[in-house]
Amino acid sequence: MIAVKAVAGASRDRIVGVLGDGLKIATSAAPEKGKANARLTATLAKALGIPAKNVTLIAGQTSPRKEFHVAGLSGDQVRESLTRAL
């Protein structure tokens, strides 16, 4: 599980940094019709080096506070990948 604070309408898609016990991720997509959620999923998957299908939004579909489930990686692998991405 990865907690995320989403910031929609940014100039580009990127992981901004650590925020509390989660991540702050900016996306250029508008928060409408799931566009921002899809971009957040893709941005997180790219940073982890896994296919987007392995990252699932499980909570916060309409909120800036979200939780994602990552399949196929251990907790240590997720931390290592995100450390490199930051």
C-alpha positions as a Markdown table, in Angstrom:
| # | Residue | x | y | z |
|---|---|---|---|---|
| 1 | Met | 0.0 | 0.0 | 0.0 |
| 2 | Ile | 1.2 | 3.5 | -0.9 |
| 3 | Ala | -0.5 | 6.6 | 0.5 |
| 4 | Val | -0.5 | 9.5 | -2.0 |
| 5 | Lys | -1.5 | 13.1 | -1.9 |
| 6 | Ala | -2.5 | 14.0 | -5.5 |
| 7 | Val | -2.0 | 17.4 | -7.0 |
| 8 | Ala | -3.9 | 17.8 | -10.3 |
| 9 | Gly | -3.4 | 20.5 | -12.9 |
| 10 | Ala | 0.4 | 20.6 | -12.5 |
| 11 | Ser | 2.8 | 21.5 | -15.3 |
| 12 | Arg | 4.0 | 17.9 | -15.6 |
| 13 | Asp | 3.6 | 14.4 | -14.2 |
| 14 | Arg | 6.1 | 13.7 | -11.4 |
| 15 | Ile | 6.7 | 12.4 | -7.9 |
| 16 | Val | 7.2 | 15.6 | -5.9 |
| 17 | Gly | 8.6 | 13.9 | -2.8 |
| 18 | Val | 7.7 | 12.3 | 0.5 |
| 19 | Leu | 4.8 | 13.8 | 2.4 |
| 20 | Gly | 4.2 | 12.4 | 5.9 |
| 21 | Asp | 4.0 | 8.6 | 5.5 |
| 22 | Gly | 3.2 | 8.8 | 1.8 |
| 23 | Leu | 4.1 | 10.4 | -1.5 |
| 24 | Lys | 3.1 | 13.7 | -3.1 |
| 25 | Ile | 2.5 | 13.1 | -6.8 |
| 26 | Ala | 1.7 | 15.9 | -9.3 |
| 27 | Thr | -0.1 | 15.3 | -12.5 |
| 28 | Ser | -0.9 | 17.5 | -15.5 |
| 29 | Ala | -4.3 | 15.8 | -16.0 |
| 30 | Ala | -7.5 | 17.4 | -14.9 |
| 31 | Pro | -9.4 | 15.7 | -12.0 |
| 32 | Glu | -12.3 | 14.7 | -14.2 |
| 33 | Lys | -13.6 | 11.3 | -15.4 |
| 34 | Gly | -10.7 | 9.4 | -13.9 |
| 35 | Lys | -8.1 | 11.1 | -16.0 |
| 36 | Ala | -5.9 | 12.3 | -13.1 |
| 37 | Asn | -6.2 | 8.9 | -11.4 |
| 38 | Ala | -5.0 | 7.1 | -14.5 |
| 39 | Arg | -2.0 | 9.5 | -14.8 |
| 40 | Leu | -1.2 | 9.0 | -11.1 |
| 41 | Thr | -1.3 | 5.3 | -11.6 |
| 42 | Ala | 1.0 | 5.5 | -14.7 |
| 43 | Thr | 3.4 | 7.9 | -12.9 |
| 44 | Leu | 3.7 | 5.6 | -9.9 |
| 45 | Ala | 4.1 | 2.5 | -12.1 |
| 46 | Lys | 6.9 | 4.2 | -14.1 |
| 47 | Ala | 8.8 | 5.2 | -11.0 |
| 48 | Leu | 8.5 | 1.6 | -9.7 |
| 49 | Gly | 9.5 | 0.1 | -13.1 |
| 50 | Ile | 6.4 | -2.1 | -13.3 |
| 51 | Pro | 3.4 | -2.2 | -15.7 |
| 52 | Ala | 0.6 | 0.1 | -14.8 |
| 53 | Lys | -1.7 | -2.9 | -14.5 |
| 54 | Asn | 0.2 | -3.8 | -11.3 |
| 55 | Val | -0.8 | -0.6 | -9.6 |
| 56 | Thr | -4.4 | -0.3 | -8.4 |
| 57 | Leu | -6.2 | 2.7 | -6.9 |
| 58 | Ile | -8.0 | 1.2 | -3.9 |
| 59 | Ala | -9.2 | 4.3 | -2.0 |
| 60 | Gly | -9.8 | 7.9 | -2.7 |
| 61 | Gln | -11.2 | 7.9 | -6.2 |
| 62 | Thr | -12.6 | 11.4 | -5.8 |
| 63 | Ser | -10.3 | 12.7 | -3.1 |
| 64 | Pro | -6.8 | 14.2 | -3.2 |
| 65 | Arg | -5.8 | 11.6 | -0.6 |
| 66 | Lys | -5.4 | 8.2 | -2.2 |
| 67 | Glu | -4.2 | 4.7 | -1.5 |
| 68 | Phe | -2.6 | 2.5 | -4.1 |
| 69 | His | -1.9 | -1.2 | -4.0 |
| 70 | Val | 1.3 | -2.4 | -5.8 |
| 71 | Ala | 1.5 | -6.0 | -7.0 |
| 72 | Gly | 4.6 | -7.9 | -7.9 |
| 73 | Leu | 7.1 | -6.1 | -5.6 |
| 74 | Ser | 8.0 | -6.5 | -2.0 |
| 75 | Gly | 7.9 | -3.6 | 0.4 |
| 76 | Asp | 11.7 | -3.3 | 0.2 |
| 77 | Gln | 11.7 | -3.3 | -3.6 |
| 78 | Val | 9.1 | -0.5 | -3.6 |
| 79 | Arg | 11.1 | 1.6 | -1.1 |
| 80 | Glu | 14.3 | 1.1 | -3.2 |
| 81 | Ser | 12.6 | 2.0 | -6.5 |
| 82 | Leu | 11.0 | 5.1 | -5.0 |
| 83 | Thr | 14.2 | 6.2 | -3.4 |
| 84 | Arg | 15.9 | 6.1 | -6.8 |
| 85 | Ala | 12.9 | 8.0 | -8.4 |
| 86 | Leu | 13.2 | 10.8 | -5.9 |
